[in-house]
Amino acid sequence: MKKSTLLSLLFATGLMFGCKADINNVAISEAIHPEWSKNAVIYEVNVRQFTKEGTFESFMGHLPRLKELGVDILWFMPVHPIGEIDRKGTLGSYYSIKDYKAVNPEFGDIESFRAVVNVAHILGMKVIIDWVANHTSRDAVWLTEHPDWYIIDTLTNKPVAPFDWSDVAKLDYSKPEMREAMLDAMIYWVKETGIDGFRCDVAAEVPVDFWENAVNKLREIQPELFMLAEGESPELQMKAFNMYYSWTFHHIMNNMAQGKSNLDSLRSYINKGMSRFPMNTISMNFTSNHDENSWNGTEFERLGSQVSQMAALTFIMPGMPLIYNGQEAGFNRRLQFFEKDSISWQGDKSFTELYKGLISLKKSNIALDAPYEFKPQELLTDKGESILVIKRVKEENIVIAMFNFSSESVSFSVNDGFDEGTYKQFNQSETIDLKTQAIFEIEPFGFKIFYK
């Protein structure tokens, strides 16, 4: 759910950054990352718009394709019934939850969702669902049965609607009974459907001690539980959550593509911004998601000619890349949020190949593993105003990625930092000896990736 206060502040411009451990970042997250998450790719599923039918059953036919693409984690937007009082649009917001232990009949029933989870597991994919713990719809089962579980506006004597979300009512986490009921509902979904975790809406609006307690209890049932926080709060990452939204990085990419900032903002993020978070955390890197697509525009609107380049950057930077449904097909339209508006899968197939290649690269090279351990190293060039060269290293694995953020082709040389040897090149059959090739050239808004 979009929230203006989630927009992150940019950090002061930094200098050269290296691949040494961040000595200023002494905190270490206690989050337990499942082994399968360390080189994973997450994919957001908007069931309503995914197919013409908009059901779990029709979505299931796409699972083999997503497996072939290389997807590891399927994140389903909320699958619960949607409230009717003060509903937005015809079908309402997915984030206006009427009953935590029921399924939106628009999509199917719990048996059909369970079938999706089972097939996904057979194919080797994990499933997490959106969890809206901050608020319910204004006609929720809980509001009828337990009105004291809500924060009441003293002027209107009605439940508070947080921010400008007029279709929801904010829950009161000072009520122990409500906390227990919320945890019980989460346990229900893990036990009844076998899901592997949760993406938690506006996670910072819910007390961190609730999340930490919930995770401890849920891991007794699902030891490899995976938790994604919608938010950018270091506190949430200490124990409760595996991954956070990298909003700061996202907005830097948007601003650079729109001429609102330059390459120094990205350097500053790598040098300063990432170190706000404890070691062993995972950032979710994205060029789009359901909020950005519907409210701020497609990646093509926001990034223009740099769509492919920025997609590659989300795979090269530390973290886990997100693909929002349709991106892999070059889908270029804002999806309506409260109405039926199906995705057209007859898009630009070059994006399918791009994402397949990037996913394969990430999975085959541990230097691109997700948990934050080291800053990437910048290799200095003679064209630093437009060229960024990043090196990531882990054990014997090396990835060197070059990005041209200029609208013109740029020839440049790298001052130092190359490890000698022969490298493979992304999306190219030939290899290259980086020791002997002194001059590189990259097309406008292009990139090159070398690895071994």
Buried (B, 14 or more C-beta within 10 A) or exposed (E): BBBEEBEBEBBEEBEEBBBEEBEEBEBEBEBBBBEBBBBBBBBBBBBBBBBEBBBBBBBBEBBEEBBEBBBBBBBBBBBBBBBEEBBBEEBBBBBBBBBBBBBBEBBBBBEBBBBBBBBBBEEEBBBBBBBBBBBBBBBBBBBEEBEEBBBBEEEEEEBBBBBEBEBBBBBBBEBEEBBEBBBEBBBEBBEEBBBBBBBBBBBBBBEBEBBBBBBEBBBEEBEBBBBBBBBBBBEBBBBBBBBBBBBBBBBBBBBBBEEEBBBBBBBBBBBBBBBBBBBBBBBBBBBBBBBBBBEBBBBBBBBBEBBBBBBBBBBBBBBBBBBBBBBBBBBBBBBBBBEBBEBEBEBBEEBBEBBBBBBEBBBEBBBBBBBBBBBBBBBBBEBBEBBBBBBBBBEEBBBBBBBBBBEEEBEBEBEEBBEEEEBBBBEEEEEBEBEEEEEBEBEBBBBBBBBB
